[in-house]
């Protein structure tokens, strides 16, 4: 049922024609990229999440859906860029490469790189030099907690599954 819902949402997004400024068009594209990344993360699932319930962890994500939705466009770019960069770094580690299907992981990383390129194009077009240090620090601390968790759990299959679910949730709100 959830997959049907995602396909309907994807269809609506594809049939919509964005109109507006270049920035709004790029943000619309990012939503499409996020949907692709979200779907690829779901496909990476190797074991049913219910088998890993006792491994769950609160990584203390620094924002909730409401604050991200209300962020100004400049702040959102400041948030998205380090988030995507850290997700790429997380999934390009040797331990990650050993944990996941290589074809799906390659597609995921390709989609993430595409999103980064779009964000960098947007930043260049805006021509502003933003100070994103505060948001970057919060994102870095969040991912440090994820890396610490994986290390504590010795990069087990359940630990990776918990992290996959966590990242999937966060991509859904970017």
C-alpha positions as CSV (number, residue, x, y, z in Angstrom):
1,X,0.0,0.0,0.0
2,X,2.8,2.4,0.9
3,X,4.5,1.7,-2.4
4,X,1.3,2.6,-4.3
5,X,1.2,5.9,-2.4
6,X,4.8,6.7,-3.3
7,X,4.1,6.0,-7.0
8,X,1.1,8.2,-6.9
9,X,3.1,11.0,-5.3
10,X,5.9,10.5,-7.9
11,X,3.3,10.7,-10.7
12,X,1.8,13.9,-9.4
13,X,5.3,15.4,-9.1
14,X,6.3,14.4,-12.6
15,X,3.1,15.7,-14.1
16,X,3.4,19.0,-12.4
17,X,5.1,21.7,-14.3
18,X,7.0,24.0,-12.1
19,X,6.7,27.7,-12.8
20,X,8.5,30.4,-11.1
21,X,12.1,31.5,-10.5
22,X,15.1,29.4,-11.2
23,X,15.6,28.9,-7.5
24,X,12.0,27.5,-7.2
25,X,12.6,25.2,-10.2
26,X,15.8,23.9,-8.6
27,X,14.0,23.3,-5.3
28,X,11.3,21.4,-7.2
29,X,14.0,19.3,-8.8
30,X,15.5,18.6,-5.4
31,X,12.2,17.2,-4.2
32,X,12.3,14.8,-7.1
33,X,15.9,13.9,-6.3
34,X,14.9,13.4,-2.7
35,X,12.1,11.0,-3.8
36,X,14.6,9.0,-5.9
37,X,17.1,8.9,-3.0
38,X,14.3,7.9,-0.6
39,X,13.2,5.0,-2.9
40,X,16.8,3.8,-3.3
41,X,17.3,3.9,0.5
42,X,14.2,1.8,0.9
43,X,15.4,-0.7,-1.7
44,X,18.8,-1.1,0.2
45,X,16.9,-2.8,3.0
46,X,18.6,-6.2,3.6
47,X,16.7,-7.4,6.6
48,X,13.2,-6.6,8.0
49,X,13.5,-3.7,10.3
50,X,11.4,-5.4,13.0
51,X,14.3,-7.8,13.5
52,X,16.5,-4.9,14.6
53,X,14.0,-3.1,17.0
54,X,16.2,-3.7,20.0
55,X,19.1,-1.9,18.2
56,X,17.2,1.3,17.7
57,X,18.8,4.5,18.7
58,X,17.9,8.2,19.0
59,X,20.6,10.0,17.1
60,X,19.1,13.4,18.2
61,X,18.4,14.9,14.9
62,X,18.7,18.6,15.5
63,X,15.5,19.7,13.7
64,X,11.9,18.5,13.3
65,X,9.9,18.5,10.1
66,X,8.3,21.9,11.0
67,X,11.6,23.8,11.4
68,X,12.9,22.4,8.2
69,X,9.7,23.3,6.3
70,X,9.9,26.9,7.8
71,X,13.6,27.4,7.0
72,X,14.3,30.2,4.6
73,X,15.6,29.1,1.2
74,X,19.2,30.2,2.1
75,X,19.1,28.3,5.3
76,X,17.6,25.2,3.6
77,X,20.5,25.2,1.2
78,X,22.9,25.5,4.1
79,X,21.2,22.5,5.7
80,X,20.9,20.3,2.6
81,X,24.4,20.6,1.4
82,X,26.2,19.3,4.6
83,X,23.4,16.7,5.0
84,X,23.9,15.2,1.6
85,X,27.7,15.5,1.9
86,X,27.7,13.5,5.1
87,X,25.3,10.9,3.7
88,X,27.6,10.4,0.8
89,X,30.6,10.1,3.2
90,X,28.7,7.6,5.3
91,X,27.8,5.4,2.3
92,X,31.2,5.5,0.7
93,X,33.1,4.0,3.6
94,X,34.6,0.5,3.2
95,X,32.3,-0.9,5.8
96,X,29.3,0.5,4.0
97,X,30.4,-0.9,0.7
98,X,30.6,-4.3,2.3
99,X,27.1,-4.0,3.8
100,X,25.0,-3.1,0.8
101,X,24.1,-4.2,-2.7
102,X,26.7,-2.6,-4.9
103,X,24.3,-1.7,-7.8
104,X,21.8,0.0,-5.5
105,X,24.5,1.7,-3.6
106,X,26.0,3.0,-6.8
107,X,22.7,4.4,-7.9
108,X,22.1,6.0,-4.5
109,X,25.5,7.7,-4.5
110,X,25.0,8.9,-8.1
111,X,21.6,10.5,-7.1
112,X,23.2,12.1,-4.1
113,X,26.1,13.5,-6.2
114,X,23.5,14.9,-8.6
115,X,21.7,16.6,-5.8
116,X,25.0,18.1,-4.6
117,X,25.8,19.4,-8.1
118,X,22.3,21.0,-8.3
119,X,22.8,22.7,-4.9
120,X,26.2,23.9,-5.9
121,X,24.8,25.3,-9.1
122,X,22.1,27.1,-7.1
123,X,24.7,28.5,-4.7
124,X,26.7,29.9,-7.7
125,X,23.7,31.4,-9.3
126,X,22.7,33.2,-6.1
127,X,26.3,34.5,-5.9
128,X,26.0,34.9,-2.1
129,X,28.7,33.8,0.3
130,X,26.6,32.3,3.2
131,X,27.8,31.6,6.7
132,X,26.5,28.1,7.3
133,X,28.8,27.3,10.1
134,X,26.1,26.9,12.8
135,X,24.0,24.5,10.7
136,X,27.2,22.7,9.6
137,X,28.3,22.1,13.2
138,X,24.8,20.6,14.1
139,X,24.9,18.3,11.1
140,X,28.4,17.2,11.8
141,X,27.6,16.4,15.4
142,X,24.5,14.4,14.2
143,X,26.6,12.3,11.8
144,X,29.3,11.8,14.4
145,X,26.7,10.2,16.7
146,X,25.8,7.9,13.8
147,X,29.4,6.9,13.2
148,X,29.9,6.3,16.9
149,X,26.8,4.1,17.0
150,X,28.1,2.0,14.1
151,X,31.5,1.6,15.7
152,X,29.9,0.6,19.0
153,X,27.7,-2.0,17.3
154,X,30.8,-3.2,15.3
155,X,29.1,-2.3,12.0
156,X,26.6,-5.1,12.4
157,X,23.8,-5.7,9.9
158,X,21.2,-4.5,12.3
159,X,23.3,-1.3,13.1
160,X,23.4,-0.6,9.3
161,X,19.7,-1.2,9.1
162,X,19.0,1.2,11.9
163,X,21.2,3.8,10.2
164,X,19.5,3.2,6.8
165,X,16.1,3.8,8.4
166,X,17.3,6.9,10.1
167,X,18.7,8.4,6.9
168,X,15.6,7.4,5.0
169,X,13.5,9.4,7.5
170,X,15.7,12.4,7.2
171,X,15.8,12.4,3.4
172,X,12.0,12.4,3.5
173,X,12.0,15.8,5.2
174,X,14.8,17.6,3.3
